[in-house]
Amino acid sequence: MSESVTTSADHPDGRAPGFRPSATLSVRTEFERQLRRRRTQVAIGFLALLPGILAAAFAIGGAEADSGAGLIELATRGGVNFMVFCLLMSVGFLLIVVVALFFGDSVASEASWSSLRYLLTIPVPRSRLLLQKAVVSVLLSLIAIVVLVVVALALGTLLYGADPLANPFGDSLPYQTAVLRLFVALGYIAINLTWIAGLALLLSVLTDAPLGAVGGTVMVSILVQILDQITALGDLRRLLPGHFSYAWTRALSPTIDWYDMTIGAFSALAYASIFGVLAWIRFSGKDITS
């Protein structure tokens, strides 16, 4: 008696027996793969070194803070102040570059290596591939931010002590309270960078050149910052995705001002959603030739 053999042709959708789209390209596999890449290690490593570089600059320059100085000049007045200084130096450009790198390189790098079509023929559904790439990029971006903050706080506390957080207006927050407030600030910073992530992901599916996706995202962010400085635009500047980039400093006042942070978070998430949907639409119908 002959034994029947089940083939993919016996399935209406043509899938092989036992095939589960949800089992392809796991987050763990992709995360470990991206973590081993040199660009990931260099990006996170540089953020870990940045506080040391800034501390060395203070030591060499012998900078002293005045009683009426701004946050930058107050950097050596305790570990929390030093961490705030590191964030001030990073939010406007460095963190944008890092997030743009992780998201802009995600799909475009596979295309540049001519490995994208092989991933899709494993087969990995396009929507899942894009989702997994985005999730891993989010994890890497969060790790990079946490590394910067932890190293800056630890090094600053070691070098400058656990003094209260001081601001340019003469107010202060106890060390423990300031650290808790910084968690709020970091949450806002992460949310505010989502528009960068969405734009970089969109450009990543539009081009086969990782440098083009990353560079394009950084150029747009610079253009947004330039436009934001043009006061003649008036209230129109509030529509720019990066207008509320520094609203996280509101969390460091004696009483948290939620207004700008709420609007900034909504604006960033709205832009990120638009860019993300456009990336999914484009990638779903894109003719993969590389």
N, C-alpha and C positions, 0 to 999 in steps of 0.2 A: 504494500500500500504506500503510495507516494506521500511524502511529507510536504505540506504547503509551506511556502516561504513568503513572509511578509516583506514587502518592499515599500519604498516611499510612494510608489504609484498607487498603492492601496489606500493612501490617505488623500482626502479631497484637496488639502492644501499643499500636497507634494512634499511634506516634511518627512524626515526619516523617523522611524519608530523611536520613541523615547526622547525625541528632541524637545527641549524646554528653553525658550528664549531667555527666561529669567535666570538660567544657569550659565549663560555665556558672559564672559568678560566681567568677573566679579570685581567689586570695589577693592577688595584686598589684593587681588592679582595686579590690577592696574596701579594701585597705590604703591605697592612694593617695586613695581617696574619704574614708576616715575621717581621714586625716592632714590633709586640707584643711579639716576641720570646725573651727569656732572653739573648741568645748569641748575638743578634743584639744590644740590649740595653747595654750590658756589653762592647762590642767592640767599639761602638760609644762613650759611656760614658768614657772609658779609654782614647780615643783620646782627649776628651774634658778636661780630668784631666792632661794629659801629660804636657802641657805648664806650669801649676801651679806647677807640681812636679819639672820641670827643673828650674823654677824661684826660688822655695824654695831652691833648691840645690845651686844656685848661691848666694842666701842670706846667707845660712849657711856657705858656703865655702868662701864667701867674695872674689870671683874671680875678678881680675882687668884685663882689656885689655891693651895690649901694642900697641904702634903706628905701629909696624911692625908685629902684630899678624895675624893669619889666621882668617877665618870666624868664627870658633868655639870660639876663644878668643874674637872676636868682638861682641859676642852675646848681651852684655849688653849696646852696643852703639846705642840704639834706638829700637823702636818697629819692624821696618822692619828687622833689623839684627837679632833680637830675633826670628822672624818668620822663617827666612832663616836657623837659627840654628836648630829650631824644625824640619824643613823639612830634613835637613842633617841627623838628628838623626833618622828619620822615614822612608825615602825612601828605604834604603838598607835592611830593615828587617820588621819593624812594619807594614808599609802599605802593604807589600807583604803578611804578615800573615792575615791581615784584608780582603784583596781582595780574597785570597785563601779560607778564611773561608766562605765568602758569596757565592762564586761560587762552591767550593768543597762540601759544605753542601747542595746545592740546590736540587739535585736529589737524592743523596745518603741518605740523611736524610729521604726522603719519603720511600725509599726502606727499611731502617732500622726500620721504624715504621710500615712496612707492609701496608702502605697506597698508595703506588704507583700504584698498580694494580686497586685499587678502583677509583683513579683519572682517570685512562685510560678507565674505564668502565662507566664513567658518561654519555657519553664518551667524553674525551678530546683527540683530535688527538695528537699523539706523537710529531710531529713537533711543534705544537702550545704550548704544555706543556714545551718543551725544550726552545722555544723562550721566553715564558713568564717568566720562571725561570731566564733566562739570563738577560732579561730586568730589572727585579726587582733587581737582583744582581748588575747590573750596577748602578741603582739608589741608592742602599744602599752604594755602594762603593764611589760614588760621594758625598753623604751626609757625610760620614765619613771623607773624605778628606777636604771638605768645613768646617766641624766643627773644625777640627784641625787648619786650617789656620785662620779662623775667631777668634777663641779663642786666638790663639798665637799672632795675630796682635793686637787685642784689649788689651790683658793683657800686651804685650810688650810695646805698646804705653803708656799705663797707668803707667807702672813702670819705663820705661826708656826714655820716650818722643818720639817726632816725628822727630828725627834727620835723616839726610840723610843716605842712605845705603852706608856703607863703605866696600871695599873689600881688600884683602891682598896686592894688588899692589898699594894701595894709591889712587885709583880712588873712586869717590863717585857719587851717584845719588840722586837728591832731593826726599823727602818722597813721594810726589804724583806720580812722574815718576816711582819710585821703586815699588810702589803698582801696577801700571799698568803693569810693566814688570813682576811682579809676577803672574799676570793672564796668561801671555804667558807661564811662567814656569810651572804653575799648569796644563795648557792644555797639555803640553808635558808630565808631570808626569803621567797624566791620560791615555794618549795614550800609554806611555811606559809600563804601568802596564797591558795592554790588553793581552800580551802574558801569564802573570800569570793567568789572568781570563780564557783564552782559555784552558790552561793546566789543571787548576782546574776543569773546566767544563767537560773536557774529562775524567779525573780520576773519577769524580763524577758519570758518567754513566758506568764506568768500574767496580765499586765496590759498595757494599751495606753498606760499613762502612764509614761514614763521616770523621772520624779521619784519615782513610787511604788516602782519597782524599786530605784533607787539609794538612796532614803531608807529603804526597808524593810530593805535589806542593812545599812546603817550602824546603824540602830536595833537590829537583832539583834546586831550585833557589840558595841554598847555594853551591851546586856543581858547578853551572855556575859561581858564584862569585869566587870560589877557582880556577877554570880553567882560569878565566880572569886575575888572579894574576900571572900566569905562563908566564913570558915574553918570554920563549923559544918558545912558540907557535907563536910568531910574529903576522903577520897580520891575522892569523886564528882566533885570539880572536875577531876580528871585526864581525865574523859570529855568535858569541854567542848572544843570545837574550838580555842578560842583560849588554852587553858591554858598552852601551851608557846610562846607568841608570842616571848618574849625568850630562848629557849634558844640563840639564835644567839650570845649573849655567851659561851657555853662555848667557842666556837672561838677566843676571844681570850686564853684562859689559857695558861700555858707548856706544859701538856699538855692536848690537846683532850679534853673529856669528851663522848663521843658518845651517851651513854645518853638524855638528855632530847631531843636533836636527832633521834635515831632514832625515838623514840616520837612526838614532835611531828610529824615528817614523815609517819609512817604514819597518824596521826590525821587530819591535814589532807587527805591524799590519799583516805582512806576517806570522809570527809564530802564531798569534792569529787566523788568517783565516784557517790555516792548522789544528790547534787543534780543532777549531770549526766545521769544515767539518767532521773531524774524529769522533767527539762526536755525530754529527747528524747521520752519517752513522751507527755508533755502536748502538745508541739508537733506531733508526728506525727498526733495525732487532733483537734487543735484546729480549730474552725470559724472560718476567717478571714473576718471581715466588714469589716476596715478595711485 
